[in-house]
Amino acid sequence: MQAKVTRRTGFFGMAMKLIVMADGKEMAKLPLDASHTITAEQDSIEISAKQWMTGSNTVEARDGDHVIIQSNYWAMLPLLVSIILIFISNV
């Protein structure tokens, strides 16, 4: 069984590699806009990703699937609000 994982996280998180997990085991560290093919003996695998203190939902992948990892821009909202508040407080 083979499944392809592609990282398309854009600007957010580009400074750090993304760790791809398959069935709870680290399979690859992906830089920005990179892909990795996961090979397993099972019919399906559980794929997730993590970076620093955040993680993704688990997705089931079967043979030939292409999993695309994207940023959740709603998760970046607190960061942007914090930066704006710091800027406003210094003016």
N, C-alpha and C positions, 0 to 999 in steps of 0.2 A: 504494500500500500504506500502510495506517495501523495503528499499534499504540499502545495507551495504556499509559503507565507511571504507577504510583501509589506514593507513598512512605508506608509505614506502619512507621516505625522505633520508635515509642513514645518512652519517656523518653531512652534512650541516643542520643546524637548529635543531640539536638534543637536545640542551640545553633548548629550549622553547617548550611549548605545542602549538599545531596547533588548531586553532579555526575553527570548521566546521559550515558553515551557510547553512540553508535550507530555501528557499524563503525569504532571508534577515534576518532571525532570528537565533541567536546563538543556536546550538543544542548540541554541545559537544566540549570538549577540549581534544584532543588526544595526549598522549605521543608517543614516538618513537615506531614504529611497532605495534600500537594498532588498534583496529577496533571498530566501533560503528554502530548499526542498527538504522536507522531513520524510524519512523512510521508516516504516514500522511493519511489523509482522501481523498486527491485528487488522481487523476490517475497518476500524475507525479509531480515532484518537481524540483526546480532549486537548485543545490548544488554547493557551492563554499567554498574556504578555505582561511584563512588569518593567517599571523604570523608576528608579529612586524609591519614593514612598508610595507610588500609585500602582495600580494593577488593573487589568481588564477583566471582563466577563470571560467565562470559559465557553468555547465554541467547539462543537463536535465536527470533525472533518473526516470525510471518507475518501476513498481512492480517487485521485484526479481533481480534488477540490482546490480552489485558490482562495486563501484567506487574506484579506487586506486589513491591516491594522491602521486605524485613523485616530486622530486626536479627538477628544471630547471637548469641544470648545466651551461648553457650560462649566466644565471643571476648571477652566482657566479664568472664569469670571472673578472669583475672589482675589486672584493675583492681580488682575487689572485694576480692580477697585482699590486694593491696597496701594498700588503705585500711584493712582490718581490722588488718593487721600494724602499720601506723603508729599506729593508735589504741591497740593493745595495748602497743606500746613506750613510749608516752607516759604510760601509767597507772602 
